[in-house]
Amino acid sequence: MSAQISIYHNPRCSKSRQTLALIQEQGIEPEVILYLQAPLDAKQLNSILKKLGISARELLRKGEQAYKTLNLANKDLSNSELVDAMISEPKLIERPIVIKGDQAVLGRPPENVNKLL
C-alpha cells in the first residue's frame, strides 16, 4: 500500500487547483487540507519544512500584504519567527504543498507533484 497523499490546498489559487487536478488524474484522491480554515501549528509547519528541505523564508509568499506589514524581508528574523508569522497569517504560506510519507513538494509549477506520484 502506498503512502497517503495530502495537499495543503487553497481552492481560490489556480496553481493549487491545477496541482489537485494532476493528482486526481492519476486516480488518487488525496487528503485535502484547507490550511486557511484550519491553521497549522509550529510543530506541523516545521515538519512540512523538513519534508520540503527548505527554510521558512523559502516558504514565504513575498507578494502578500502581510509580508510587507510584518517586515518579513528583515534578514535578522529567525526561522522560528518566520514560522510564527506564517502561523498567525496562513496566507503567507506558499501553496500548494503536497506530502507523501516523509517527502513533500511545492506545486509550483503544478508538475512538481509528479515527483511524488
C-alpha positions as CSV (number, residue, x, y, z in Angstrom):
1,M,0.0,0.0,0.0
2,S,1.3,3.4,-0.9
3,A,1.6,6.3,1.5
4,Q,-1.4,8.6,1.7
5,I,-1.0,11.9,-0.3
6,S,-2.1,15.1,1.4
7,I,-2.4,18.5,-0.2
8,Y,-2.3,21.8,1.7
9,H,-4.8,23.5,-0.6
10,N,-6.3,26.9,-1.2
11,P,-9.3,26.5,-3.6
12,R,-9.0,30.1,-4.7
13,C,-5.5,29.5,-6.0
14,S,-5.2,28.4,-9.6
15,K,-1.9,26.6,-9.0
16,S,-3.4,24.8,-6.1
17,R,-6.4,23.7,-8.2
18,Q,-4.2,22.6,-11.1
19,T,-2.0,20.5,-8.7
20,L,-5.0,18.9,-7.1
21,A,-6.4,18.0,-10.6
22,L,-3.0,16.4,-11.6
23,I,-3.1,14.2,-8.5
24,Q,-6.8,13.2,-9.2
25,E,-5.9,12.5,-12.9
26,Q,-3.6,9.7,-11.5
27,G,-6.7,8.1,-9.8
28,I,-5.5,9.3,-6.4
29,E,-7.9,11.0,-4.0
30,P,-5.6,13.0,-1.7
31,E,-6.4,14.2,1.8
32,V,-7.3,17.9,1.1
33,I,-6.2,20.2,4.0
34,L,-7.8,23.6,3.8
35,Y,-4.9,25.3,5.8
36,L,-6.5,28.7,5.7
37,Q,-9.5,27.4,7.7
38,A,-7.6,25.0,9.9
39,P,-4.3,26.8,10.6
40,L,-1.1,24.9,11.2
41,D,0.8,24.9,14.5
42,A,4.6,25.3,14.7
43,K,5.2,21.6,15.0
44,Q,3.2,20.8,11.8
45,L,4.8,23.7,9.9
46,N,8.3,22.7,11.0
47,S,7.6,19.1,9.9
48,I,6.5,20.3,6.5
49,L,9.6,22.5,6.1
50,K,11.8,19.5,7.0
51,K,10.0,17.3,4.4
52,L,10.3,20.1,1.8
53,G,14.0,20.5,2.7
54,I,13.7,24.3,2.7
55,S,13.9,27.2,5.2
56,A,10.9,29.1,6.5
57,R,12.0,32.1,4.4
58,E,11.8,30.0,1.2
59,L,8.1,29.1,2.0
60,L,7.0,32.7,2.4
61,R,4.8,34.3,-0.2
62,K,6.6,37.6,-0.6
63,G,3.8,39.2,-2.6
64,E,1.3,39.2,0.3
65,Q,0.5,42.4,2.1
66,A,1.2,40.8,5.4
67,Y,4.8,40.1,4.2
68,K,5.3,43.9,3.9
69,T,3.3,44.8,7.0
70,L,5.2,42.4,9.3
71,N,8.6,43.4,7.7
72,L,9.4,39.8,6.9
73,A,12.1,40.8,4.4
74,N,14.2,41.6,7.5
75,K,17.1,39.2,7.2
76,D,17.6,39.2,11.0
77,L,14.4,37.3,11.7
78,S,15.0,33.7,12.8
79,N,13.4,30.7,11.3
80,S,11.1,30.4,14.3
81,E,10.0,34.0,14.0
82,L,9.1,33.4,10.3
83,V,7.2,30.2,11.3
84,D,5.3,32.2,13.9
85,A,4.4,34.8,11.2
86,M,3.1,32.0,8.9
87,I,1.0,30.5,11.7
88,S,-0.6,33.9,12.5
89,E,-1.0,34.7,8.8
90,P,-1.5,31.4,6.9
91,K,-1.9,33.1,3.6
92,L,1.9,33.8,3.8
93,I,2.5,30.1,3.2
94,E,3.4,29.2,-0.4
95,R,0.9,26.8,-1.8
96,P,0.1,24.2,-2.7
97,I,2.2,21.8,-0.6
98,V,1.8,18.1,-1.4
99,I,3.1,15.5,1.1
100,K,3.6,11.7,0.7
101,G,5.2,10.0,3.6
102,D,8.3,11.8,4.6
103,Q,8.6,13.6,1.2
104,A,7.0,16.9,0.1
105,V,7.0,19.2,-2.9
106,L,5.6,22.6,-3.6
107,G,3.1,22.6,-6.5
108,R,4.9,25.5,-8.3
109,P,4.8,24.6,-11.0
110,P,2.0,22.0,-10.6
111,E,4.0,19.4,-12.4
112,N,6.4,19.2,-9.4
113,V,3.8,16.9,-7.9
114,N,4.8,14.2,-10.4
115,K,7.9,13.6,-8.3
116,L,5.7,12.1,-5.6
117,L,3.2,10.2,-7.8
